[in-house]
Amino acid sequence: MIDIDVQDTRGLRLVGTVANHPRFEPGSLVTTSPVQAVREEEDGRVVAMTATGSEYNVQGLSFTALSAWIDHFRSIS
């Protein structure tokens, strides 16, 4: 699973710096594919699942904020 420190959102995509991924240098800026779902793990981690099947440990956004953001964009689509 990829860790992402969210700095911005674009549509249903997260933009942020990445850690713990073999293809990316730690601290690299990435933009995810569209977020399809979000869940909160028992340990409190927030996980975003994207259209391509990637999962991101989200840092910088709470579960409530991320869920509201997804609901907002789906309501205007």
C-alpha positions, 0 to 999 in steps of 0.5 A: 500500500502506498502512503500519500500526504495529500496537498491538493485535490483535482476532481476526484484525484489526490495530489501529494507526496508519496512514500513506501512505493518501489517505483517512486522516490520518497517525497515524489509528487504524484496524482492518483487516478480517480478515487472510487471509495474510501474506508477507515481501518480499525487502527484509524488509518484512512485508505483511498481506493482508486479506479486502477485498484491502487490503495493509498494510506491517506495522510493530511485528510480525515476520513470525514473530510475525504468522504465529504469530498467524494460525495460532493464531486459525485453529486455534481457529476 
